[in-house]
Amino acid sequence: MKNRIASLSGFIGFDYNDTPCGIDPINQSHFEMWCGNDYITAKSIDEVMTTKIFNGNSLTDIFDKITNFDF
């Protein structure tokens, strides 16, 4: 998933604990991320992977628990 996000190919949506979440890679230093009503802008792919926006967890923490991928 990290490679897919870093490729800047477009929006990635998914659900985590029945909450809609997503990542929209704008460019190499601007990634919009949200989970429910929480929203942040990450400045690197490493920040995308480690920021704890998903109910107190990072994307790395929840990867095996997300559902309904929309690539």
N, C-alpha and C positions, 0 to 999 in steps of 0.2 A: 504494500500500500504506500510506503514511503516513496518508492520510485514513481508510482502513478501520480502522487501529489506533486513531487518535484518536477515531473515532466511538464507541468503547467497546462495539461490537456483540457482542463475544465472542471466544473463543479463536481463534487462528490457528496452525495447525501446518504444518510443511514439513520437507523434508530438505535438508541441505547436506552435500555430500561423503558421501552415504549415512549421515549422522548425523541422527537425529530432533531437531528443534528446535521451539521454539514461543514465542509471546507471548500472554499472557493479560492484557488490559487490565482492571484492577479499577476504577479511577477515574482522574481527570485527573492524579493525582500518585502512582499506584501501578500499575506494569506489571511483571508477573512474566515473566522471560525465561529460557530455557534452551536449551542445545545439548549433547546427550549428557548427561554428568554435571555440566556447569557450569551454575550457576544464579545469577541476580542479580535484584534489584529495581531497576528504573529509576524515576526520579521525575518524568519528563516525556517527552513524545513526542520531543523533540529528543535526549534521552539514549537512548531506544529506537533511534533511527536511527543514532547515532554510537558507541555502546558496542561495543567489540571483543570480544564474547563468542563469536562464531562462528569458532572456531579462529583467533583473532587478527585477525579482520575484523569490520567493522560490518555492519549490515543494508544500509546504503547500498552498501557495497563488494560484497556478495554477491548483490544482488537479481537480477541476470540469470543467476545460477548455481544458484538454488534450484529444487527440484522437489517434486512431490507436495503441492501446496497443499491444506490442509484448512481451509476457512472455515466 
